[in-house]
Amino acid sequence: MPIYEYEHTEGSKICPERFEVNRPIKAPPLTVCPVCKKPVHKLFGSVYMPKHLKKVNVREATNNGFTVLKKSSKGEYEVHKPDRGI
């Protein structure tokens, strides 16, 4: 289940200003805090994206059953075959 972050729209003496909740994706957003019953709104956070991505090793990908595509100079995609090392 994803973690959603909420913020109280009015101050709460019981709860912190912001809190996180595990909720199913299809569940509607909360409108009140489950603890103090004060109004809340959902915050939009960032998605984790790693900064350093490993380059695709074509030979390793094909050995594991993947098909690697490469864009040609004509703008079409072709199956990319690994170079044969001698």
MMTF fields as JSON, N, C-alpha, C and O atoms, coordinates in Angstrom:
{
  "mmtfVersion": "1.0.0",
  "mmtfProducer": "UNKNOWN",
  "numBonds": 343,
  "numAtoms": 344,
  "numGroups": 86,
  "numChains": 1,
  "numModels": 1,
  "chainsPerModel": [1],
  "groupsPerChain": [86],
  "chainIdList": ["A"],
  "bondAtomList": [4, 2, 8, 6, 12, 10, 16, 14, 20, 18, 24, 22, 28, 26, 32, 30, 36, 34, 40, 38, 44, 42, 48, 46, 52, 50, 56, 54, 60, 58, 64, 62, 68, 66, 72, 70, 76, 74, 80, 78, 84, 82, 88, 86, 92, 90, 96, 94, 100, 98, 104, 102, 108, 106, 112, 110, 116, 114, 120, 118, 124, 122, 128, 126, 132, 130, 136, 134, 140, 138, 144, 142, 148, 146, 152, 150, 156, 154, 160, 158, 164, 162, 168, 166, 172, 170, 176, 174, 180, 178, 184, 182, 188, 186, 192, 190, 196, 194, 200, 198, 204, 202, 208, 206, 212, 210, 216, 214, 220, 218, 224, 222, 228, 226, 232, 230, 236, 234, 240, 238, 244, 242, 248, 246, 252, 250, 256, 254, 260, 258, 264, 262, 268, 266, 272, 270, 276, 274, 280, 278, 284, 282, 288, 286, 292, 290, 296, 294, 300, 298, 304, 302, 308, 306, 312, 310, 316, 314, 320, 318, 324, 322, 328, 326, 332, 330, 336, 334, 340, 338],
  "bondOrderList": [1, 1, 1, 1, 1, 1, 1, 1, 1, 1, 1, 1, 1, 1, 1, 1, 1, 1, 1, 1, 1, 1, 1, 1, 1, 1, 1, 1, 1, 1, 1, 1, 1, 1, 1, 1, 1, 1, 1, 1, 1, 1, 1, 1, 1, 1, 1, 1, 1, 1, 1, 1, 1, 1, 1, 1, 1, 1, 1, 1, 1, 1, 1, 1, 1, 1, 1, 1, 1, 1, 1, 1, 1, 1, 1, 1, 1, 1, 1, 1, 1, 1, 1, 1, 1],
  "groupList": [{"groupName": "MET", "atomNameList": ["N", "CA", "C", "O"], "elementList": ["N", "C", "C", "O"], "formalChargeList": [0, 0, 0, 0], "bondAtomList": [1, 0, 2, 1, 3, 2], "bondOrderList": [1, 1, 2], "singleLetterCode": "M", "chemCompType": "L-PEPTIDE LINKING"}, {"groupName": "PRO", "atomNameList": ["N", "CA", "C", "O"], "elementList": ["N", "C", "C", "O"], "formalChargeList": [0, 0, 0, 0], "bondAtomList": [1, 0, 2, 1, 3, 2], "bondOrderList": [1, 1, 2], "singleLetterCode": "P", "chemCompType": "L-PEPTIDE LINKING"}, {"groupName": "ILE", "atomNameList": ["N", "CA", "C", "O"], "elementList": ["N", "C", "C", "O"], "formalChargeList": [0, 0, 0, 0], "bondAtomList": [1, 0, 2, 1, 3, 2], "bondOrderList": [1, 1, 2], "singleLetterCode": "I", "chemCompType": "L-PEPTIDE LINKING"}, {"groupName": "TYR", "atomNameList": ["N", "CA", "C", "O"], "elementList": ["N", "C", "C", "O"], "formalChargeList": [0, 0, 0, 0], "bondAtomList": [1, 0, 2, 1, 3, 2], "bondOrderList": [1, 1, 2], "singleLetterCode": "Y", "chemCompType": "L-PEPTIDE LINKING"}, {"groupName": "GLU", "atomNameList": ["N", "CA", "C", "O"], "elementList": ["N", "C", "C", "O"], "formalChargeList": [0, 0, 0, 0], "bondAtomList": [1, 0, 2, 1, 3, 2], "bondOrderList": [1, 1, 2], "singleLetterCode": "E", "chemCompType": "L-PEPTIDE LINKING"}, {"groupName": "HIS", "atomNameList": ["N", "CA", "C", "O"], "elementList": ["N", "C", "C", "O"], "formalChargeList": [0, 0, 0, 0], "bondAtomList": [1, 0, 2, 1, 3, 2], "bondOrderList": [1, 1, 2], "singleLetterCode": "H", "chemCompType": "L-PEPTIDE LINKING"}, {"groupName": "THR", "atomNameList": ["N", "CA", "C", "O"], "elementList": ["N", "C", "C", "O"], "formalChargeList": [0, 0, 0, 0], "bondAtomList": [1, 0, 2, 1, 3, 2], "bondOrderList": [1, 1, 2], "singleLetterCode": "T", "chemCompType": "L-PEPTIDE LINKING"}, {"groupName": "GLY", "atomNameList": ["N", "CA", "C", "O"], "elementList": ["N", "C", "C", "O"], "formalChargeList": [0, 0, 0, 0], "bondAtomList": [1, 0, 2, 1, 3, 2], "bondOrderList": [1, 1, 2], "singleLetterCode": "G", "chemCompType": "PEPTIDE LINKING"}, {"groupName": "SER", "atomNameList": ["N", "CA", "C", "O"], "elementList": ["N", "C", "C", "O"], "formalChargeList": [0, 0, 0, 0], "bondAtomList": [1, 0, 2, 1, 3, 2], "bondOrderList": [1, 1, 2], "singleLetterCode": "S", "chemCompType": "L-PEPTIDE LINKING"}, {"groupName": "LYS", "atomNameList": ["N", "CA", "C", "O"], "elementList": ["N", "C", "C", "O"], "formalChargeList": [0, 0, 0, 0], "bondAtomList": [1, 0, 2, 1, 3, 2], "bondOrderList": [1, 1, 2], "singleLetterCode": "K", "chemCompType": "L-PEPTIDE LINKING"}, {"groupName": "CYS", "atomNameList": ["N", "CA", "C", "O"], "elementList": ["N", "C", "C", "O"], "formalChargeList": [0, 0, 0, 0], "bondAtomList": [1, 0, 2, 1, 3, 2], "bondOrderList": [1, 1, 2], "singleLetterCode": "C", "chemCompType": "L-PEPTIDE LINKING"}, {"groupName": "ARG", "atomNameList": ["N", "CA", "C", "O"], "elementList": ["N", "C", "C", "O"], "formalChargeList": [0, 0, 0, 0], "bondAtomList": [1, 0, 2, 1, 3, 2], "bondOrderList": [1, 1, 2], "singleLetterCode": "R", "chemCompType": "L-PEPTIDE LINKING"}, {"groupName": "PHE", "atomNameList": ["N", "CA", "C", "O"], "elementList": ["N", "C", "C", "O"], "formalChargeList": [0, 0, 0, 0], "bondAtomList": [1, 0, 2, 1, 3, 2], "bondOrderList": [1, 1, 2], "singleLetterCode": "F", "chemCompType": "L-PEPTIDE LINKING"}, {"groupName": "VAL", "atomNameList": ["N", "CA", "C", "O"], "elementList": ["N", "C", "C", "O"], "formalChargeList": [0, 0, 0, 0], "bondAtomList": [1, 0, 2, 1, 3, 2], "bondOrderList": [1, 1, 2], "singleLetterCode": "V", "chemCompType": "L-PEPTIDE LINKING"}, {"groupName": "ASN", "atomNameList": ["N", "CA", "C", "O"], "elementList": ["N", "C", "C", "O"], "formalChargeList": [0, 0, 0, 0], "bondAtomList": [1, 0, 2, 1, 3, 2], "bondOrderList": [1, 1, 2], "singleLetterCode": "N", "chemCompType": "L-PEPTIDE LINKING"}, {"groupName": "ALA", "atomNameList": ["N", "CA", "C", "O"], "elementList": ["N", "C", "C", "O"], "formalChargeList": [0, 0, 0, 0], "bondAtomList": [1, 0, 2, 1, 3, 2], "bondOrderList": [1, 1, 2], "singleLetterCode": "A", "chemCompType": "L-PEPTIDE LINKING"}, {"groupName": "LEU", "atomNameList": ["N", "CA", "C", "O"], "elementList": ["N", "C", "C", "O"], "formalChargeList": [0, 0, 0, 0], "bondAtomList": [1, 0, 2, 1, 3, 2], "bondOrderList": [1, 1, 2], "singleLetterCode": "L", "chemCompType": "L-PEPTIDE LINKING"}, {"groupName": "ASP", "atomNameList": ["N", "CA", "C", "O"], "elementList": ["N", "C", "C", "O"], "formalChargeList": [0, 0, 0, 0], "bondAtomList": [1, 0, 2, 1, 3, 2], "bondOrderList": [1, 1, 2], "singleLetterCode": "D", "chemCompType": "L-PEPTIDE LINKING"}],
  "groupTypeList": [0, 1, 2, 3, 4, 3, 4, 5, 6, 4, 7, 8, 9, 2, 10, 1, 4, 11, 12, 4, 13, 14, 11, 1, 2, 9, 15, 1, 1, 16, 6, 13, 10, 1, 13, 10, 9, 9, 1, 13, 5, 9, 16, 12, 7, 8, 13, 3, 0, 1, 9, 5, 16, 9, 9, 13, 14, 13, 11, 4, 15, 6, 14, 14, 7, 12, 6, 13, 16, 9, 9, 8, 8, 9, 7, 4, 3, 4, 13, 5, 9, 1, 17, 11, 7, 2],
  "groupIdList": [1, 2, 3, 4, 5, 6, 7, 8, 9, 10, 11, 12, 13, 14, 15, 16, 17, 18, 19, 20, 21, 22, 23, 24, 25, 26, 27, 28, 29, 30, 31, 32, 33, 34, 35, 36, 37, 38, 39, 40, 41, 42, 43, 44, 45, 46, 47, 48, 49, 50, 51, 52, 53, 54, 55, 56, 57, 58, 59, 60, 61, 62, 63, 64, 65, 66, 67, 68, 69, 70, 71, 72, 73, 74, 75, 76, 77, 78, 79, 80, 81, 82, 83, 84, 85, 86],
  "secStructList": [7, 7, 3, 3, 3, 3, 3, 3, 1, 1, 7, 7, 1, 1, 1, 7, 1, 3, 3, 3, 3, 3, 7, 7, 6, 6, 1, 7, 7, 7, 1, 5, 7, 6, 6, 6, 7, 7, 5, 3, 3, 3, 3, 7, 7, 7, 7, 7, 7, 7, 1, 7, 7, 7, 7, 7, 7, 2, 2, 2, 2, 2, 2, 6, 6, 7, 7, 7, 3, 3, 3, 7, 6, 6, 1, 7, 3, 3, 3, 7, 7, 7, 7, 7, 7, 7],
  "xCoordList": [0.843, 0.0, 0.882, 1.902, 0.491, 1.271, 1.096, 0.113, 2.065, 2.021, 1.609, 2.235, 0.563, 0.084, 0.358, 0.273, 0.688, 0.953, -0.214, -0.681, -0.672, -1.784, -1.35, -0.393, -2.085, -1.811, -3.14, -4.142, -3.131, -4.332, -4.585, -3.657, -5.841, -6.183, -6.432, -6.306, -6.781, -6.913, -5.927, -5.58, -5.485, -4.551, -5.172, -6.373, -4.338, -4.789, -3.907, -2.684, -4.52, -3.753, -3.239, -2.306, -3.844, -3.481, -2.451, -1.499, -2.64, -1.843, -0.792, -0.926, 0.259, 1.219, 0.547, -0.478, 1.127, 0.545, 0.433, -0.585, 1.497, 1.503, 1.618, 2.242, 1.012, 1.119, 1.029, 0.551, 1.493, 1.478, 0.531, 0.39, -0.116, -1.069, -0.879, -0.756, -0.854, -0.874, -2.329, -3.175, -2.613, -3.987, -3.981, -3.04, -5.014, -5.114, -5.219, -5.738, -4.726, -4.743, -6.167, -6.411, -7.097, -8.476, -9.295, -10.424, -8.758, -9.494, -9.56, -8.579, -10.701, -10.791, -9.896, -9.62, -9.439, -8.579, -9.322, -10.539, -8.559, -9.149, -9.596, -8.967, -10.669, -11.115, -10.99, -10.937, -10.944, -10.753, -9.66, -9.453, -8.969, -7.913, -8.53, -9.531, -7.948, -8.511, -8.391, -9.087, -7.517, -7.323, -8.155, -8.955, -7.962, -8.617, -9.886, -10.597, -10.173, -11.373, -11.401, -12.465, -10.247, -10.16, -9.975, -9.484, -10.358, -10.215, -8.75, -7.871, -8.515, -7.17, -7.258, -8.33, -6.105, -6.022, -4.755, -3.753, -4.841, -3.735, -2.665, -2.968, -1.398, -0.269, 0.275, 0.167, 0.854, 1.464, 2.963, 3.577, 3.55, 4.99, 5.682, 5.047, 6.975, 7.751, 7.896, 7.743, 8.187, 8.407, 9.902, 10.656, 10.347, 11.771, 12.251, 11.722, 13.248, 13.883, 15.385, 15.973, 16.013, 17.458, 18.191, 17.822, 19.236, 19.999, 20.963, 21.249, 21.455, 22.447, 21.82, 21.636, 21.501, 20.938, 22.023, 22.837, 22.023, 22.994, 22.624, 21.448, 23.616, 23.347, 22.877, 23.252, 22.054, 21.539, 22.647, 23.291, 22.856, 23.795, 22.965, 22.209, 23.118, 22.283, 22.427, 21.43, 23.649, 23.88, 23.186, 22.536, 23.328, 22.718, 21.194, 20.518, 20.661, 19.208, 18.656, 17.649, 19.31, 18.826, 18.992, 18.15, 20.064, 20.253, 19.152, 18.846, 18.556, 17.485, 16.096, 15.094, 16.038, 14.748, 14.129, 12.99, 14.841, 14.302, 14.659, 15.678, 13.825, 14.122, 14.499, 13.721, 15.673, 16.142, 15.909, 16.317, 15.249, 14.98, 15.899, 16.277, 16.258, 17.121, 16.462, 15.98, 16.438, 15.82, 16.788, 17.937, 16.321, 17.183, 17.19, 16.447, 18.037, 18.122, 16.829, 16.572, 16.016, 14.732, 13.628, 12.509, 13.945, 12.962, 12.146, 11.197, 12.515, 11.816, 12.623, 13.84, 11.943, 12.629, 12.939, 12.105, 14.149, 14.609, 15.123, 15.522, 15.109, 15.664, 17.172, 17.844, 17.693, 19.132, 19.797, 19.425, 20.781, 21.491, 22.841, 23.508, 23.251, 24.542, 25.703, 25.652, 26.756, 27.979, 28.597, 28.554, 29.162, 29.837, 31.292, 32.047, 31.675, 33.075, 33.919, 33.449, 35.159, 36.051, 36.999, 37.841],
  "yCoordList": [-1.185, 0.0, 1.241, 1.283, 2.245, 3.476, 4.282, 4.13, 5.131, 6.021, 7.402, 7.956, 7.954, 9.29, 10.236, 9.85, 11.475, 12.488, 13.468, 13.933, 13.771, 14.691, 15.819, 15.693, 16.934, 18.094, 18.608, 18.666, 18.977, 19.549, 20.936, 21.731, 21.224, 22.563, 23.513, 24.73, 22.958, 23.732, 23.128, 21.952, 23.89, 23.366, 22.252, 22.248, 21.322, 20.23, 20.21, 20.3, 20.094, 20.043, 18.637, 18.455, 17.646, 16.25, 15.741, 15.057, 16.072, 15.482, 16.455, 17.67, 15.906, 16.775, 17.422, 16.938, 18.507, 19.234, 18.339, 18.35, 17.561, 16.632, 15.203, 14.948, 14.274, 12.862, 12.007, 12.461, 10.765, 9.822, 8.673, 8.26, 8.166, 7.074, 6.082, 6.484, 4.783, 3.733, 3.522, 3.216, 3.689, 3.509, 2.816, 2.985, 2.041, 1.431, 2.512, 3.6, 2.203, 3.171, 3.601, 4.774, 2.669, 2.974, 3.651, 4.071, 3.767, 4.409, 5.916, 6.511, 6.539, 7.994, 8.704, 8.161, 9.922, 10.646, 10.965, 11.152, 11.021, 11.381, 12.835, 13.666, 13.143, 14.53, 14.979, 16.175, 13.997, 14.306, 13.409, 12.296, 13.891, 13.128, 11.932, 12.088, 10.735, 9.562, 9.617, 8.878, 10.483, 10.558, 11.675, 11.428, 12.919, 14.065, 14.532, 15.399, 13.964, 14.28, 15.708, 16.193, 16.4, 17.746, 17.615, 16.584, 18.641, 18.563, 18.475, 19.109, 17.677, 17.514, 17.563, 17.392, 17.801, 17.678, 16.915, 16.944, 16.233, 15.391, 16.262, 17.176, 15.962, 16.67, 15.853, 14.626, 16.532, 15.847, 15.874, 16.94, 14.707, 14.588, 14.182, 13.982, 14.068, 13.663, 12.148, 11.472, 11.641, 10.212, 9.975, 10.758, 8.902, 8.592, 8.144, 7.194, 8.832, 8.463, 8.429, 9.45, 7.275, 7.214, 8.113, 8.197, 8.783, 9.705, 8.966, 9.428, 7.845, 7.109, 5.822, 4.858, 5.829, 4.636, 3.899, 4.509, 2.601, 1.771, 1.677, 1.53, 1.761, 1.617, 0.2, -0.746, 0.075, -1.24, -2.059, -1.62, -3.239, -4.184, -5.064, -5.924, -4.836, -5.512, -7.023, -7.743, -7.507, -8.956, -9.547, -10.588, -8.885, -9.377, -9.35, -10.273, -8.29, -8.176, -9.283, -9.906, -9.531, -10.581, -11.963, -12.837, -12.174, -13.46, -13.726, -14.879, -12.65, -12.781, -12.72, -12.592, -12.811, -12.896, -11.584, -11.575, -10.47, -9.179, -8.893, -9.368, -8.124, -7.642, -6.179, -5.384, -5.813, -4.431, -3.784, -4.319, -2.626, -1.897, -0.699, -0.102, -0.351, 0.8, 1.639, 1.102, 2.961, 3.857, 4.079, 4.467, 3.834, 4.006, 5.465, 6.288, 5.775, 7.149, 7.563, 8.755, 6.591, 6.872, 7.145, 7.501, 6.977, 7.208, 5.979, 6.059, 4.838, 3.591, 2.775, 2.931, 1.911, 1.069, -0.292, -0.897, -0.756, -2.053, -2.852, -2.288, -4.174, -5.034, -4.827, -4.965, -4.495, -4.255, -5.557, -6.172, -5.971, -7.22, -6.888, -5.953, -7.644, -7.36, -7.598, -8.467, -6.797, -6.986, -8.32, -8.745, -8.966, -10.241, -9.975, -9.499, -10.28, -10.106, -11.268, -12.405, -10.995, -12.064, -12.436, -13.316],
  "zCoordList": [0.0, 0.0, 0.0, 0.689, -0.77, -0.792, 0.494, 1.219, 0.749, 1.913, 1.424, 0.52, 2.015, 1.666, 2.825, 3.991, 2.491, 3.514, 3.543, 2.503, 4.748, 4.955, 5.876, 6.64, 5.781, 6.629, 7.184, 6.472, 8.46, 9.075, 8.49, 8.347, 8.154, 7.66, 8.827, 8.685, 9.967, 11.209, 12.201, 12.086, 13.141, 14.136, 14.971, 15.238, 15.372, 16.237, 17.471, 17.367, 18.633, 19.88, 20.154, 20.936, 19.515, 19.767, 18.765, 19.142, 17.496, 16.407, 15.872, 16.022, 15.244, 14.563, 13.345, 12.863, 12.859, 11.727, 10.489, 9.797, 10.217, 9.078, 9.586, 10.616, 8.855, 9.22, 7.963, 6.923, 8.071, 6.954, 7.269, 8.42, 6.219, 6.374, 5.231, 4.074, 5.552, 4.524, 4.127, 4.967, 2.831, 2.352, 1.0, 0.224, 0.709, -0.616, -1.694, -1.445, -2.88, -3.979, -4.316, -4.596, -4.292, -4.694, -3.599, -3.854, -2.397, -1.301, -1.542, -1.989, -1.254, -1.424, -0.409, 0.66, -0.74, 0.205, 1.503, 1.517, 2.582, 3.877, 3.847, 3.192, 4.544, 4.699, 6.149, 6.437, 7.068, 8.489, 9.048, 8.565, 10.057, 10.715, 11.437, 12.136, 11.279, 11.952, 13.478, 14.174, 14.007, 15.46, 16.084, 16.987, 15.597, 16.245, 15.531, 16.038, 14.358, 13.567, 13.035, 12.649, 13.003, 12.421, 10.908, 10.447, 10.111, 8.655, 8.218, 8.802, 7.182, 6.616, 5.093, 4.514, 4.453, 2.996, 2.636, 3.351, 1.502, 1.043, 0.399, -0.368, 0.726, 0.133, -1.029, -1.041, -1.994, -3.128, -2.947, -2.94, -2.801, -2.599, -3.883, -4.919, -3.794, -4.961, -4.989, -3.971, -6.15, -6.345, -6.336, -6.915, -5.685, -5.635, -7.007, -7.584, -7.516, -8.78, -8.532, -8.178, -8.712, -8.495, -9.483, -10.655, -8.998, -9.847, -10.761, -11.865, -10.319, -11.098, -11.614, -10.871, -12.879, -13.484, -14.249, -14.941, -14.116, -14.795, -16.271, -16.603, -17.163, -18.585, -18.865, -18.173, -19.887, -20.25, -20.893, -21.846, -20.366, -20.946, -21.879, -21.428, -23.196, -24.183, -24.09, -24.13, -23.966, -23.904, -22.664, -22.753, -21.524, -20.289, -20.39, -19.935, -20.985, -21.13, -22.022, -21.686, -23.162, -24.065, -23.445, -23.653, -22.687, -22.008, -20.984, -20.677, -20.456, -19.466, -20.099, -19.395, -21.434, -22.11, -22.541, -23.007, -22.401, -22.811, -24.262, -24.764, -24.925, -26.267, -26.14, -25.612, -26.614, -26.535, -27.888, -28.918, -27.884, -29.116, -29.219, -28.211, -30.454, -30.702, -31.784, -32.781, -31.591, -32.562, -33.714, -33.501, -34.934, -36.111, -36.544, -36.01, -37.517, -38.021, -38.724, -38.893, -39.133, -39.785, -38.763, -39.131, -37.489, -36.434, -36.082, -35.302, -36.655, -36.373, -35.372, -35.269, -34.643, -33.662, -34.268, -34.942, -34.016, -34.501, -33.316, -32.297, -33.46, -32.415, -32.395, -33.417, -31.22, -31.059, -30.652, -29.653, -31.433, -31.138, -30.523, -30.965, -29.509, -28.87, -29.827, -30.698, -29.64, -30.427, -30.065, -28.911, -31.044, -30.78, -30.463, -31.31, -29.255, -28.848, -29.325, -29.365, -29.688, -30.166, -29.064, -29.245]
}
